[in-house]
Amino acid sequence: TGSTAGASRGWLQCNLAILPEAYAGDFEAWCRANPRVCPLVAVGNLGDPRLPALGADIDLRTDLPGYSIFRHGEPAGHAAAVGELWRDDFVAFAFGCSFSFEDVLIREGVDLRYLARGEREAIYRSTLESVPAGGFAGPLIVSMRPLRPADAIRAIEVTARYPLAHGSPVHIGKPAAIGVDPDRPMETLGRVSVQDDELPLFWACGVTPQLAIRQAAPDLCITHRSAHMLVTDIPTATLRDRSVEEGLPPLN
């Protein structure tokens, strides 16, 4: 029932958006136009709460530790399960999450000192804009991880090889250049700080679609709750060097 940050290391974690069919085409077009934000890994069939490409027994109505509900584009609370809200006209979209590559960074020798300090990444609303499609538009939400310069370089190299988990950072260095005040995060999983010998690195974040959904304003939409991801049966290592266009390898 809690955050999946740091959990299930080695397995792909996914953001989730569930929308009515009338909005699904435009939302998929928006995802395709913004692959760093929404690297699509699976799209469900109409009315189907399963995503077999991600796991044989996944049930999207119950298998996330938390959901956010939106009605007519406005936040309408959170839920632990959404079976009572499920509709026959829903289409589900899953896209990779940067939680997936933290284990890869550690294995590649990147020193994630913020974890040793008991900190987690924070997320911020930026002035970077997504590419609009249909009624979907809005600014990028970014997640920040502070790293020393040598580790930052290595992290850029490593994450660039995982485009299905947001890929490389969208910004490095001065937060003000993208309209971010590091002392005013939207959300954080705990205290986060940037030490004098560290650089802030900003990755596109899977909370961004929630702002785009607020613009499109479907009568009902369900997403993952921030930091409460769908944990899949896909080993993160199998995503290395696979493009968003290629998609996932077959699930054995």
PyMOL commands that set and color helices and strands:
alter all, ss='L'
color gray80, all
select helices_A, chain A and resi 21-33+83-85+99-107+113-116+149-159+163-165+175-178+208-216+236-239
alter helices_A, ss='H'
color red, helices_A
select strands_A, chain A and resi 11-20+40-43+67-71+74-79+90-96+122-129+139-147+171-172+187-188+199-204+221-224+230-235
alter strands_A, ss='S'
color yellow, strands_A
deselect
rebuild
show_as cartoon
